[in-house]
């Protein structure tokens, strides 16, 4: 039996397994045309053989393509769409081409991680100079580890584990601003409607809610958890809640606040007469809610710009700030007020 090291599969091996030429495999990895049938066979062969592209020639050449890769994970929403806008603006301002890929499934779902790694390999095969990975999911450091030294990489995430430079929104500080505002108005029974449990931002905002209440000697109410960052999830949380349990609400984002308030309005409860509500993100539509929504503001476009500048500084051999964050602010509107005598519990 041969006990030596196992030979690393080559592009030729992939071609043989998939019954296509090595040139077809090369076109597949470089974004050229490959038929649907051949593409399926190549993907199966890559998975079976555990093939990974050889990135060394790209590193040895040392030339630049003036392009940055951007991999975004999770459902499209106001936050990550605005981050992409900021990345685009900064890329244009610095004469960079932005190569983007969006991956919606949860990386923890069975069989998904290998597909995600193939997305990263495709971006790298386009010879990007650096890579920005934006993920709301726990475990983003595994993606950074996968890239290793192929190109400079930064993580755009609230998690911030690992050694890679990170850019994030300071959700914790922004959430504490929101809860503190409600406490300062005189509210003591404050409900939190959280985002999905497997997202970094949800965990951060939940912890901020609990810490801010504890700092004022207040106890948290049982937390309502949304399935997704959308109005439908907020509405579902409001279907059976007893409004007598709270006088104020901190919603994990503006869309959740919209769905929650809409259902309560249909049930005869309006803000700020019966309860106050604060959202998160300050999306442009928040000022047109009924009533206009108080919200913790995050400048997502600035986050995108900061991410592009951070990875570009790494590409150029400069030393970026290890962790770059954007200061939040609270935008106060008509959805919050001191608790009324009707809604204040004895």
Phi and psi restraints in degrees (value plus and minus 20) as a CYANA .aco file:
   2 UNK   PHI    -100.9   -60.9
   2 UNK   PSI      95.8   135.8
   3 UNK   PHI    -119.0   -79.0
   3 UNK   PSI     -13.3    26.7
   4 UNK   PHI     -91.0   -51.0
   4 UNK   PSI     154.9   194.9
   5 UNK   PHI     -84.5   -44.5
   5 UNK   PSI     123.6   163.6
   6 UNK   PHI     -91.9   -51.9
   6 UNK   PSI     112.3   152.3
   7 UNK   PHI     -86.0   -46.0
   7 UNK   PSI     111.7   151.7
   8 UNK   PHI     -90.4   -50.4
   8 UNK   PSI     109.1   149.1
   9 UNK   PHI     -82.9   -42.9
   9 UNK   PSI     124.4   164.4
  10 UNK   PHI    -126.6   -86.6
  10 UNK   PSI     153.9   193.9
  11 UNK   PHI     -83.2   -43.2
  11 UNK   PSI     -52.4   -12.4
  12 UNK   PHI     -85.1   -45.1
  12 UNK   PSI     -61.3   -21.3
  13 UNK   PHI     -80.6   -40.6
  13 UNK   PSI     -61.3   -21.3
  14 UNK   PHI     -82.0   -42.0
  14 UNK   PSI     -63.9   -23.9
  15 UNK   PHI     -80.9   -40.9
  15 UNK   PSI     -63.4   -23.4
  16 UNK   PHI     -83.1   -43.1
  16 UNK   PSI     -64.8   -24.8
  17 UNK   PHI     -83.5   -43.5
  17 UNK   PSI     -58.5   -18.5
  18 UNK   PHI    -106.6   -66.6
  18 UNK   PSI     -25.8    14.2
  19 UNK   PHI      40.9    80.9
  19 UNK   PSI      23.7    63.7
  20 UNK   PHI    -155.7  -115.7
  20 UNK   PSI     149.7   189.7
  21 UNK   PHI     -97.5   -57.5
  21 UNK   PSI     139.7   179.7
  22 UNK   PHI     -81.8   -41.8
  22 UNK   PSI     -51.5   -11.5
  23 UNK   PHI     -84.7   -44.7
  23 UNK   PSI     -56.6   -16.6
  24 UNK   PHI     -86.9   -46.9
  24 UNK   PSI     -60.4   -20.4
  25 UNK   PHI     -81.5   -41.5
  25 UNK   PSI     -61.5   -21.5
  26 UNK   PHI     -82.2   -42.2
  26 UNK   PSI     -63.2   -23.2
  27 UNK   PHI     -81.6   -41.6
  27 UNK   PSI     -59.1   -19.1
  28 UNK   PHI     -77.5   -37.5
  28 UNK   PSI     -67.3   -27.3
  29 UNK   PHI     -94.9   -54.9
  29 UNK   PSI     -41.4    -1.4
  30 UNK   PHI    -122.6   -82.6
  30 UNK   PSI      -8.1    31.9
  31 UNK   PHI      63.4   103.4
  31 UNK   PSI      -8.7    31.3
  32 UNK   PHI     -99.5   -59.5
  32 UNK   PSI     158.3   198.3
  33 UNK   PHI     -94.2   -54.2
  33 UNK   PSI     110.3   150.3
  34 UNK   PHI    -159.9  -119.9
  34 UNK   PSI     113.2   153.2
  35 UNK   PHI     -80.6   -40.6
  35 UNK   PSI     137.3   177.3
  36 UNK   PHI     -79.6   -39.6
  36 UNK   PSI     -60.9   -20.9
  37 UNK   PHI     -85.5   -45.5
  37 UNK   PSI     -65.4   -25.4
  38 UNK   PHI     -86.4   -46.4
  38 UNK   PSI     -58.6   -18.6
  39 UNK   PHI     -80.2   -40.2
  39 UNK   PSI     -62.0   -22.0
  40 UNK   PHI     -84.3   -44.3
  40 UNK   PSI     -61.2   -21.2
  41 UNK   PHI     -88.0   -48.0
  41 UNK   PSI     -58.5   -18.5
  42 UNK   PHI     -84.3   -44.3
  42 UNK   PSI     -64.8   -24.8
  43 UNK   PHI     -82.2   -42.2
  43 UNK   PSI     -58.6   -18.6
  44 UNK   PHI     -86.5   -46.5
  44 UNK   PSI     -59.8   -19.8
  45 UNK   PHI     -86.8   -46.8
  45 UNK   PSI     -61.6   -21.6
  46 UNK   PHI     -79.7   -39.7
  46 UNK   PSI     -63.0   -23.0
  47 UNK   PHI     -87.7   -47.7
  47 UNK   PSI     -64.1   -24.1
  48 UNK   PHI     -84.4   -44.4
  48 UNK   PSI     -61.5   -21.5
  49 UNK   PHI    -106.1   -66.1
  49 UNK   PSI     -34.6     5.4
  50 UNK   PHI      48.3    88.3
  50 UNK   PSI      14.4    54.4
  51 UNK   PHI     -93.6   -53.6
  51 UNK   PSI     117.4   157.4
  52 UNK   PHI    -150.4  -110.4
  52 UNK   PSI     118.0   158.0
  53 UNK   PHI     -81.2   -41.2
  53 UNK   PSI     125.5   165.5
  54 UNK   PHI     -99.5   -59.5
  54 UNK   PSI      91.5   131.5
  55 UNK   PHI    -113.4   -73.4
  55 UNK   PSI     -23.3    16.7
  56 UNK   PHI     -81.9   -41.9
  56 UNK   PSI     -63.6   -23.6
  57 UNK   PHI     -77.2   -37.2
  57 UNK   PSI     -56.9   -16.9
  58 UNK   PHI     -82.2   -42.2
  58 UNK   PSI     -59.8   -19.8
  59 UNK   PHI     -90.5   -50.5
  59 UNK   PSI     -59.0   -19.0
  60 UNK   PHI     -89.6   -49.6
  60 UNK   PSI     -51.7   -11.7
  61 UNK   PHI     -83.8   -43.8
  61 UNK   PSI     -59.8   -19.8
  62 UNK   PHI      52.8    92.8
  62 UNK   PSI     -16.4    23.6
  63 UNK   PHI    -103.8   -63.8
  63 UNK   PSI     143.6   183.6
  64 UNK   PHI    -134.1   -94.1
  64 UNK   PSI     127.4   167.4
  65 UNK   PHI    -123.9   -83.9
  65 UNK   PSI     -22.2    17.8
  66 UNK   PHI      35.5    75.5
  66 UNK   PSI      21.4    61.4
  67 UNK   PHI    -155.8  -115.8
  67 UNK   PSI     126.1   166.1
  68 UNK   PHI    -143.6  -103.6
  68 UNK   PSI     113.2   153.2
  69 UNK   PHI    -109.4   -69.4
  69 UNK   PSI     124.6   164.6
  70 UNK   PHI    -153.4  -113.4
  70 UNK   PSI      97.1   137.1
  71 UNK   PHI    -130.2   -90.2
  71 UNK   PSI      99.4   139.4
  72 UNK   PHI    -132.3   -92.3
  72 UNK   PSI     112.3   152.3
  73 UNK   PHI    -132.1   -92.1
  73 UNK   PSI     131.4   171.4
  74 UNK   PHI      76.6   116.6
  74 UNK   PSI     144.4   184.4
  75 UNK   PHI     -79.0   -39.0
  75 UNK   PSI     125.5   165.5
  76 UNK   PHI     -88.5   -48.5
  76 UNK   PSI     110.3   150.3
  77 UNK   PHI    -165.9  -125.9
  77 UNK   PSI    -196.4  -156.4
  78 UNK   PHI     -78.1   -38.1
  78 UNK   PSI     -61.6   -21.6
  79 UNK   PHI     -83.7   -43.7
  79 UNK   PSI     -74.9   -34.9
  80 UNK   PHI     -94.3   -54.3
  80 UNK   PSI     -44.9    -4.9
  81 UNK   PHI     -87.0   -47.0
  81 UNK   PSI     -59.4   -19.4
  82 UNK   PHI     -89.9   -49.9
  82 UNK   PSI     -56.0   -16.0
  83 UNK   PHI     -80.4   -40.4
  83 UNK   PSI     -62.2   -22.2
  84 UNK   PHI     -82.3   -42.3
  84 UNK   PSI     -59.2   -19.2
  85 UNK   PHI     -80.3   -40.3
  85 UNK   PSI     -64.2   -24.2
  86 UNK   PHI     -83.2   -43.2
  86 UNK   PSI     -61.3   -21.3
  87 UNK   PHI     -80.2   -40.2
  87 UNK   PSI     -64.1   -24.1
  88 UNK   PHI     -81.9   -41.9
  88 UNK   PSI     -65.0   -25.0
  89 UNK   PHI     -80.4   -40.4
  89 UNK   PSI     -66.4   -26.4
  90 UNK   PHI     -87.7   -47.7
  90 UNK   PSI     -57.1   -17.1
  91 UNK   PHI     -83.0   -43.0
  91 UNK   PSI     -64.2   -24.2
  92 UNK   PHI     -84.1   -44.1
  92 UNK   PSI     -61.5   -21.5
  93 UNK   PHI     -84.3   -44.3
  93 UNK   PSI     -45.2    -5.2
  94 UNK   PHI    -133.2   -93.2
  94 UNK   PSI       1.3    41.3
  95 UNK   PHI      36.9    76.9
  95 UNK   PSI      20.8    60.8
  96 UNK   PHI    -131.4   -91.4
  96 UNK   PSI     127.4   167.4
  97 UNK   PHI    -114.5   -74.5
  97 UNK   PSI     110.4   150.4
  98 UNK   PHI    -119.2   -79.2
  98 UNK   PSI      99.5   139.5
  99 UNK   PHI    -124.5   -84.5
  99 UNK   PSI      96.3   136.3
 100 UNK   PHI    -133.8   -93.8
 100 UNK   PSI     131.3   171.3
 101 UNK   PHI    -164.8  -124.8
 101 UNK   PSI     115.5   155.5
 102 UNK   PHI    -137.4   -97.4
 102 UNK   PSI     114.1   154.1
 103 UNK   PHI    -149.9  -109.9
 103 UNK   PSI      92.1   132.1
 104 UNK   PHI    -109.3   -69.3
 104 UNK   PSI     -56.3   -16.3
 105 UNK   PHI     -81.9   -41.9
 105 UNK   PSI     135.4   175.4
 106 UNK   PHI     -88.6   -48.6
 106 UNK   PSI     105.4   145.4
 107 UNK   PHI     -79.8   -39.8
 107 UNK   PSI     -39.3     0.7
 108 UNK   PHI    -101.9   -61.9
 108 UNK   PSI     -30.3     9.7
 109 UNK   PHI     -85.7   -45.7
 109 UNK   PSI     124.9   164.9
 110 UNK   PHI     -76.2   -36.2
 110 UNK   PSI     111.7   151.7
 111 UNK   PHI      59.6    99.6
 111 UNK   PSI     -25.0    15.0
 112 UNK   PHI    -100.8   -60.8
 112 UNK   PSI     -54.0   -14.0
 113 UNK   PHI     -82.3   -42.3
 113 UNK   PSI     -59.3   -19.3
 114 UNK   PHI     -82.2   -42.2
 114 UNK   PSI     -59.6   -19.6
 115 UNK   PHI     -85.0   -45.0
 115 UNK   PSI     -59.0   -19.0
 116 UNK   PHI     -84.1   -44.1
 116 UNK   PSI     -62.8   -22.8
 117 UNK   PHI     -82.6   -42.6
 117 UNK   PSI     -55.0   -15.0
 118 UNK   PHI     -86.0   -46.0
 118 UNK   PSI     -55.2   -15.2
 119 UNK   PHI     -81.5   -41.5
 119 UNK   PSI     -62.4   -22.4
 120 UNK   PHI     -83.0   -43.0
 120 UNK   PSI     -62.8   -22.8
 121 UNK   PHI     -82.0   -42.0
 121 UNK   PSI     -57.4   -17.4
 122 UNK   PHI     -85.7   -45.7
 122 UNK   PSI     -60.9   -20.9
 123 UNK   PHI     -82.1   -42.1
 123 UNK   PSI     -63.8   -23.8
 124 UNK   PHI     -86.9   -46.9
 124 UNK   PSI     -51.6   -11.6
 125 UNK   PHI     -87.7   -47.7
 125 UNK   PSI     -39.5     0.5
 126 UNK   PHI    -102.6   -62.6
 126 UNK   PSI     -13.0    27.0
 127 UNK   PHI      41.8    81.8
 127 UNK   PSI      21.7    61.7
 128 UNK   PHI     -87.7   -47.7
 128 UNK   PSI     130.0   170.0
 129 UNK   PHI     -99.9   -59.9
 129 UNK   PSI     -46.5    -6.5
 130 UNK   PHI    -176.2  -136.2
 130 UNK   PSI     149.3   189.3
 131 UNK   PHI    -158.4  -118.4
 131 UNK   PSI     113.4   153.4
 132 UNK   PHI    -130.5   -90.5
 132 UNK   PSI     103.7   143.7
 133 UNK   PHI    -132.3   -92.3
 133 UNK   PSI      96.8   136.8
 134 UNK   PHI    -127.8   -87.8
 134 UNK   PSI      95.0   135.0
 135 UNK   PHI    -158.1  -118.1
 135 UNK   PSI     113.3   153.3
 136 UNK   PHI    -107.8   -67.8
 136 UNK   PSI     -27.6    12.4
 137 UNK   PHI    -105.3   -65.3
 137 UNK   PSI     133.1   173.1
 138 UNK   PHI     -87.5   -47.5
 138 UNK   PSI     123.5   163.5
 139 UNK   PHI      75.9   115.9
 139 UNK   PSI       2.5    42.5
 140 UNK   PHI     -83.4   -43.4
 140 UNK   PSI     -43.4    -3.4
 141 UNK   PHI     -83.8   -43.8
 141 UNK   PSI     -44.6    -4.6
 142 UNK   PHI     -85.8   -45.8
 142 UNK   PSI     -53.5   -13.5
 143 UNK   PHI     -90.3   -50.3
 143 UNK   PSI     -59.4   -19.4
 144 UNK   PHI     -83.6   -43.6
 144 UNK   PSI     -62.1   -22.1
 145 UNK   PHI     -82.3   -42.3
 145 UNK   PSI     -54.9   -14.9
 146 UNK   PHI     -84.8   -44.8
 146 UNK   PSI     -60.0   -20.0
 147 UNK   PHI     -88.1   -48.1
 147 UNK   PSI     -57.5   -17.5
 148 UNK   PHI      31.9    71.9
 148 UNK   PSI    -144.4  -104.4
 149 UNK   PHI    -119.7   -79.7
 149 UNK   PSI      -5.1    34.9
 150 UNK   PHI     -80.1   -40.1
 150 UNK   PSI     -67.6   -27.6
 151 UNK   PHI    -169.5  -129.5
 151 UNK   PSI     141.1   181.1
 152 UNK   PHI     -80.0   -40.0
 152 UNK   PSI     119.6   159.6
 153 UNK   PHI    -158.9  -118.9
 153 UNK   PSI     122.1   162.1
 154 UNK   PHI    -146.8  -106.8
 154 UNK   PSI     135.5   175.5
 155 UNK   PHI    -128.2   -88.2
 155 UNK   PSI     104.4   144.4
 156 UNK   PHI    -122.1   -82.1
 156 UNK   PSI      74.1   114.1
 157 UNK   PHI    -180.2  -140.2
 157 UNK   PSI     132.3   172.3
 158 UNK   PHI     -98.5   -58.5
 158 UNK   PSI     -36.0     4.0
 159 UNK   PHI     -89.7   -49.7
 159 UNK   PSI     -77.0   -37.0
 160 UNK   PHI      50.4    90.4
 160 UNK   PSI       3.9    43.9
 161 UNK   PHI    -100.1   -60.1
 161 UNK   PSI     141.4   181.4
 162 UNK   PHI      68.6   108.6
 162 UNK   PSI    -195.8  -155.8
 163 UNK   PHI    -114.9   -74.9
 163 UNK   PSI     -32.9     7.1
 164 UNK   PHI     -88.2   -48.2
 164 UNK   PSI     124.2   164.2
 165 UNK   PHI     -78.8   -38.8
 165 UNK   PSI     124.4   164.4
 166 UNK   PHI    -145.8  -105.8
 166 UNK   PSI     133.7   173.7
 167 UNK   PHI    -145.5  -105.5
 167 UNK   PSI     111.7   151.7
 168 UNK   PHI    -168.5  -128.5
 168 UNK   PSI     154.4   194.4
 169 UNK   PHI    -118.0   -78.0
 169 UNK   PSI     -21.2    18.8
 170 UNK   PHI      37.5    77.5
 170 UNK   PSI      29.9    69.9
 171 UNK   PHI     -77.6   -37.6
 171 UNK   PSI     -56.3   -16.3
 172 UNK   PHI     -80.6   -40.6
 172 UNK   PSI     -70.1   -30.1
 173 UNK   PHI     -84.8   -44.8
 173 UNK   PSI     -60.0   -20.0
 174 UNK   PHI     -85.2   -45.2
 174 UNK   PSI     -59.8   -19.8
 175 UNK   PHI     -87.3   -47.3
 175 UNK   PSI     -59.2   -19.2
 176 UNK   PHI     -84.6   -44.6
 176 UNK   PSI     -55.1   -15.1
 177 UNK   PHI     -78.1   -38.1
 177 UNK   PSI     -64.0   -24.0
 178 UNK   PHI     -84.4   -44.4
 178 UNK   PSI     -67.7   -27.7
 179 UNK   PHI     -88.4   -48.4
 179 UNK   PSI     -59.0   -19.0
 180 UNK   PHI     -81.6   -41.6
 180 UNK   PSI     -58.2   -18.2
 181 UNK   PHI     -79.2   -39.2
 181 UNK   PSI     -63.9   -23.9
 182 UNK   PHI     -86.4   -46.4
 182 UNK   PSI     -59.9   -19.9
 183 UNK   PHI     -84.5   -44.5
 183 UNK   PSI     -63.0   -23.0
 184 UNK   PHI     -85.9   -45.9
 184 UNK   PSI     -45.1    -5.1
 185 UNK   PHI     -95.8   -55.8
 185 UNK   PSI     -32.4     7.6
 186 UNK   PHI      89.9   129.9
 186 UNK   PSI     -15.1    24.9
 187 UNK   PHI     -98.5   -58.5
 187 UNK   PSI     121.2   161.2
 188 UNK   PHI    -142.4  -102.4
 188 UNK   PSI     -45.2    -5.2
 189 UNK   PHI    -127.0   -87.0
 189 UNK   PSI      71.2   111.2
 190 UNK   PHI    -133.0   -93.0
 190 UNK   PSI     102.4   142.4
 191 UNK   PHI    -113.7   -73.7
 191 UNK   PSI     121.1   161.1
 192 UNK   PHI    -133.7   -93.7
 192 UNK   PSI     106.8   146.8
 193 UNK   PHI    -123.9   -83.9
 193 UNK   PSI      86.6   126.6
 194 UNK   PHI    -108.3   -68.3
 194 UNK   PSI     140.0   180.0
 195 UNK   PHI     -98.6   -58.6
 195 UNK   PSI    -193.7  -153.7
 196 UNK   PHI     -78.2   -38.2
 196 UNK   PSI     121.7   161.7
 197 UNK   PHI     -86.3   -46.3
 197 UNK   PSI     -46.1    -6.1
 198 UNK   PHI    -114.1   -74.1
 198 UNK   PSI      -0.1    39.9
 199 UNK   PHI    -131.5   -91.5
 199 UNK   PSI     118.7   158.7
 200 UNK   PHI     -76.7   -36.7
 200 UNK   PSI     -64.4   -24.4
 201 UNK   PHI     -84.1   -44.1
 201 UNK   PSI     -56.3   -16.3
 202 UNK   PHI     -81.9   -41.9
 202 UNK   PSI     -65.2   -25.2
 203 UNK   PHI     -85.0   -45.0
 203 UNK   PSI     -60.7   -20.7
 204 UNK   PHI     -84.6   -44.6
 204 UNK   PSI     -65.0   -25.0
 205 UNK   PHI     -90.5   -50.5
 205 UNK   PSI     -54.3   -14.3
 206 UNK   PHI     -83.3   -43.3
 206 UNK   PSI     -64.8   -24.8
 207 UNK   PHI     -84.5   -44.5
 207 UNK   PSI     -59.1   -19.1
 208 UNK   PHI     -84.0   -44.0
 208 UNK   PSI     -60.9   -20.9
 209 UNK   PHI     -78.0   -38.0
 209 UNK   PSI     -68.3   -28.3
 210 UNK   PHI     -86.4   -46.4
 210 UNK   PSI     -61.1   -21.1
 211 UNK   PHI     -88.8   -48.8
 211 UNK   PSI     -59.4   -19.4
 212 UNK   PHI     -88.4   -48.4
 212 UNK   PSI     -59.2   -19.2
 213 UNK   PHI     -83.9   -43.9
 213 UNK   PSI     -64.3   -24.3
 214 UNK   PHI     -81.4   -41.4
 214 UNK   PSI     -56.5   -16.5
 215 UNK   PHI     -86.9   -46.9
 215 UNK   PSI     -39.7     0.3
 216 UNK   PHI    -124.9   -84.9
 216 UNK   PSI     -11.3    28.7
 217 UNK   PHI      53.6    93.6
 217 UNK   PSI       4.1    44.1
 218 UNK   PHI    -126.9   -86.9
 218 UNK   PSI     130.8   170.8
 219 UNK   PHI    -117.3   -77.3
 219 UNK   PSI     121.3   161.3
 220 UNK   PHI     -93.6   -53.6
 220 UNK   PSI     132.8   172.8
 221 UNK   PHI    -107.2   -67.2
 221 UNK   PSI     142.1   182.1
 222 UNK   PHI     -74.8   -34.8
 222 UNK   PSI     109.8   149.8
 223 UNK   PHI    -101.8   -61.8
 223 UNK   PSI     114.2   154.2
 224 UNK   PHI    -111.0   -71.0
 224 UNK   PSI     114.5   154.5
 225 UNK   PHI    -134.7   -94.7
 225 UNK   PSI     107.4   147.4
 226 UNK   PHI    -108.8   -68.8
 226 UNK   PSI     130.2   170.2
 227 UNK   PHI     -94.5   -54.5
 227 UNK   PSI     -49.5    -9.5
 228 UNK   PHI    -172.3  -132.3
 228 UNK   PSI     151.0   191.0
 229 UNK   PHI    -104.7   -64.7
 229 UNK   PSI      33.8    73.8
 230 UNK   PHI    -156.8  -116.8
 230 UNK   PSI     147.9   187.9
 231 UNK   PHI     -83.9   -43.9
 231 UNK   PSI     -55.3   -15.3
 232 UNK   PHI     -80.8   -40.8
 232 UNK   PSI     -58.7   -18.7
 233 UNK   PHI     -88.4   -48.4
 233 UNK   PSI     -59.8   -19.8
 234 UNK   PHI     -83.6   -43.6
 234 UNK   PSI     -59.1   -19.1
 235 UNK   PHI     -84.1   -44.1
 235 UNK   PSI     -61.0   -21.0
 236 UNK   PHI     -81.0   -41.0
 236 UNK   PSI     -56.8   -16.8
 237 UNK   PHI     -87.5   -47.5
 237 UNK   PSI     -46.6    -6.6
 238 UNK   PHI    -107.8   -67.8
 238 UNK   PSI     -28.7    11.3
 239 UNK   PHI     -83.2   -43.2
 239 UNK   PSI     -59.3   -19.3
 240 UNK   PHI    -139.1   -99.1
 240 UNK   PSI     -20.5    19.5
 241 UNK   PHI     -87.3   -47.3
 241 UNK   PSI     124.7   164.7
 242 UNK   PHI    -113.1   -73.1
 242 UNK   PSI      89.9   129.9
 243 UNK   PHI     -80.7   -40.7
 243 UNK   PSI     -36.2     3.8
 244 UNK   PHI     -91.8   -51.8
 244 UNK   PSI     -31.8     8.2
 245 UNK   PHI    -101.1   -61.1
 245 UNK   PSI     -35.6     4.4
 246 UNK   PHI    -167.0  -127.0
 246 UNK   PSI     138.9   178.9
 247 UNK   PHI    -135.4   -95.4
 247 UNK   PSI     -30.0    10.0
 248 UNK   PHI    -169.8  -129.8
 248 UNK   PSI     137.4   177.4
 249 UNK   PHI    -155.1  -115.1
 249 UNK   PSI     113.6   153.6
 250 UNK   PHI    -128.9   -88.9
 250 UNK   PSI      90.3   130.3
 251 UNK   PHI    -114.1   -74.1
 251 UNK   PSI     121.6   161.6
 252 UNK   PHI     -86.7   -46.7
 252 UNK   PSI     -41.4    -1.4
 253 UNK   PHI    -176.9  -136.9
 253 UNK   PSI     154.0   194.0
 254 UNK   PHI     -87.6   -47.6
 254 UNK   PSI     -57.0   -17.0
 255 UNK   PHI     -86.0   -46.0
 255 UNK   PSI     -60.7   -20.7
 256 UNK   PHI     -81.8   -41.8
 256 UNK   PSI     -62.3   -22.3
 257 UNK   PHI     -80.5   -40.5
 257 UNK   PSI     -59.8   -19.8
 258 UNK   PHI     -82.4   -42.4
 258 UNK   PSI     -69.3   -29.3
 259 UNK   PHI     -83.8   -43.8
 259 UNK   PSI     -61.4   -21.4
 260 UNK   PHI     -82.9   -42.9
 260 UNK   PSI     -69.0   -29.0
 261 UNK   PHI     -84.8   -44.8
 261 UNK   PSI     -56.6   -16.6
 262 UNK   PHI     -82.6   -42.6
 262 UNK   PSI     -65.2   -25.2
 263 UNK   PHI     -87.4   -47.4
 263 UNK   PSI     -62.5   -22.5
 264 UNK   PHI     -83.8   -43.8
 264 UNK   PSI     -56.3   -16.3
 265 UNK   PHI     -81.6   -41.6
 265 UNK   PSI     -61.8   -21.8
 266 UNK   PHI     -84.5   -44.5
 266 UNK   PSI     -45.7    -5.7
 267 UNK   PHI    -108.2   -68.2
 267 UNK   PSI     -20.1    19.9
 268 UNK   PHI      78.3   118.3
 268 UNK   PSI      -8.1    31.9
 269 UNK   PHI    -135.2   -95.2
 269 UNK   PSI     105.5   145.5
 270 UNK   PHI    -144.2  -104.2
 270 UNK   PSI     131.6   171.6
 271 UNK   PHI    -117.5   -77.5
 271 UNK   PSI     123.9   163.9
 272 UNK   PHI    -114.9   -74.9
 272 UNK   PSI      -5.1    34.9
 273 UNK   PHI     -82.6   -42.6
 273 UNK   PSI     -67.8   -27.8
 274 UNK   PHI    -121.4   -81.4
 274 UNK   PSI     -43.2    -3.2
 275 UNK   PHI    -182.7  -142.7
 275 UNK   PSI     132.7   172.7
 276 UNK   PHI    -118.3   -78.3
 276 UNK   PSI     132.2   172.2
 277 UNK   PHI    -163.2  -123.2
 277 UNK   PSI     115.6   155.6
 278 UNK   PHI    -139.2   -99.2
 278 UNK   PSI     114.5   154.5
 279 UNK   PHI    -121.1   -81.1
 279 UNK   PSI    -183.5  -143.5
 280 UNK   PHI    -171.5  -131.5
 280 UNK   PSI     112.6   152.6
 281 UNK   PHI      97.2   137.2
 281 UNK   PSI     -56.9   -16.9
 282 UNK   PHI      32.9    72.9
 282 UNK   PSI      34.6    74.6
 283 UNK   PHI     -82.8   -42.8
 283 UNK   PSI     131.8   171.8
 284 UNK   PHI     -73.5   -33.5
 284 UNK   PSI     -52.4   -12.4
 285 UNK   PHI     -92.8   -52.8
 285 UNK   PSI     -34.0     6.0
 286 UNK   PHI     -78.9   -38.9
 286 UNK   PSI     -53.8   -13.8
 287 UNK   PHI     -91.0   -51.0
 287 UNK   PSI     -34.7     5.3
 288 UNK   PHI    -124.8   -84.8
 288 UNK   PSI     -16.4    23.6
 289 UNK   PHI     -83.9   -43.9
 289 UNK   PSI     145.4   185.4
 290 UNK   PHI    -137.8   -97.8
 290 UNK   PSI      86.0   126.0
 291 UNK   PHI     -97.1   -57.1
 291 UNK   PSI     147.4   187.4
 292 UNK   PHI     -73.8   -33.8
 292 UNK   PSI     117.4   157.4
 293 UNK   PHI    -111.1   -71.1
 293 UNK   PSI     107.4   147.4
 294 UNK   PHI     -88.5   -48.5
 294 UNK   PSI     115.1   155.1
 295 UNK   PHI    -172.8  -132.8
 295 UNK   PSI     124.7   164.7
 296 UNK   PHI     -96.9   -56.9
 296 UNK   PSI     103.8   143.8
 297 UNK   PHI    -112.5   -72.5
 297 UNK   PSI     110.0   150.0
 298 UNK   PHI    -137.7   -97.7
 298 UNK   PSI     107.4   147.4
 299 UNK   PHI    -108.2   -68.2
 299 UNK   PSI      67.3   107.3
 300 UNK   PHI     -87.6   -47.6
 300 UNK   PSI     -53.9   -13.9
 301 UNK   PHI     -83.5   -43.5
 301 UNK   PSI     -58.9   -18.9
 302 UNK   PHI     -85.0   -45.0
 302 UNK   PSI     -55.0   -15.0
 303 UNK   PHI     -82.9   -42.9
 303 UNK   PSI     -64.1   -24.1
 304 UNK   PHI     -81.0   -41.0
 304 UNK   PSI     -63.6   -23.6
 305 UNK   PHI     -82.1   -42.1
 305 UNK   PSI     -63.3   -23.3
 306 UNK   PHI     -83.6   -43.6
 306 UNK   PSI     -57.3   -17.3
 307 UNK   PHI     -84.1   -44.1
 307 UNK   PSI     -63.6   -23.6
 308 UNK   PHI     -84.0   -44.0
 308 UNK   PSI     -64.3   -24.3
 309 UNK   PHI     -85.8   -45.8
 309 UNK   PSI     -55.3   -15.3
 310 UNK   PHI     -86.7   -46.7
 310 UNK   PSI     -67.4   -27.4
 311 UNK   PHI     -89.5   -49.5
 311 UNK   PSI     -53.1   -13.1
 312 UNK   PHI     -86.2   -46.2
 312 UNK   PSI     -56.3   -16.3
 313 UNK   PHI     -85.1   -45.1
 313 UNK   PSI     -55.8   -15.8
 314 UNK   PHI     -86.2   -46.2
 314 UNK   PSI     -62.0   -22.0
 315 UNK   PHI     -79.6   -39.6
 315 UNK   PSI     -57.4   -17.4
 316 UNK   PHI    -106.0   -66.0
 316 UNK   PSI     -16.3    23.7
 317 UNK   PHI      60.2   100.2
 317 UNK   PSI      -4.5    35.5
 318 UNK   PHI    -111.3   -71.3
 318 UNK   PSI     144.5   184.5
 319 UNK   PHI    -119.7   -79.7
 319 UNK   PSI      87.7   127.7
 320 UNK   PHI     -99.6   -59.6
 320 UNK   PSI     146.1   186.1
 321 UNK   PHI     -81.6   -41.6
 321 UNK   PSI     110.0   150.0
 322 UNK   PHI     -75.8   -35.8
 322 UNK   PSI     -62.3   -22.3
 323 UNK   PHI    -157.7  -117.7
 323 UNK   PSI      98.3   138.3
 324 UNK   PHI    -127.6   -87.6
 324 UNK   PSI     109.2   149.2
 325 UNK   PHI    -151.8  -111.8
 325 UNK   PSI     136.0   176.0
 326 UNK   PHI    -126.5   -86.5
 326 UNK   PSI     108.1   148.1
 327 UNK   PHI     -88.0   -48.0
 327 UNK   PSI     112.2   152.2
 328 UNK   PHI    -107.5   -67.5
 328 UNK   PSI     150.7   190.7
 329 UNK   PHI    -167.5  -127.5
 329 UNK   PSI     142.1   182.1
 330 UNK   PHI    -128.7   -88.7
 330 UNK   PSI     105.8   145.8
 331 UNK   PHI    -123.2   -83.2
 331 UNK   PSI      90.3   130.3
 332 UNK   PHI    -111.8   -71.8
 332 UNK   PSI     106.8   146.8
 333 UNK   PHI    -151.9  -111.9
 333 UNK   PSI    -181.6  -141.6
 334 UNK   PHI    -100.6   -60.6
 334 UNK   PSI     -21.8    18.2
 335 UNK   PHI    -100.0   -60.0
 335 UNK   PSI     -26.1    13.9
 336 UNK   PHI    -144.4  -104.4
 336 UNK   PSI     123.6   163.6
 337 UNK   PHI    -182.2  -142.2
 337 UNK   PSI     145.4   185.4
 338 UNK   PHI     -79.0   -39.0
 338 UNK   PSI     130.1   170.1
 339 UNK   PHI     -82.9   -42.9
 339 UNK   PSI     117.6   157.6
 340 UNK   PHI     -98.8   -58.8
 340 UNK   PSI     144.7   184.7
 341 UNK   PHI     -83.8   -43.8
 341 UNK   PSI     -48.1    -8.1
 342 UNK   PHI     -92.0   -52.0
 342 UNK   PSI     -50.9   -10.9
 343 UNK   PHI    -120.7   -80.7
 343 UNK   PSI     -30.6     9.4
 344 UNK   PHI     -99.5   -59.5
 344 UNK   PSI     107.3   147.3
 345 UNK   PHI    -107.0   -67.0
 345 UNK   PSI     129.8   169.8
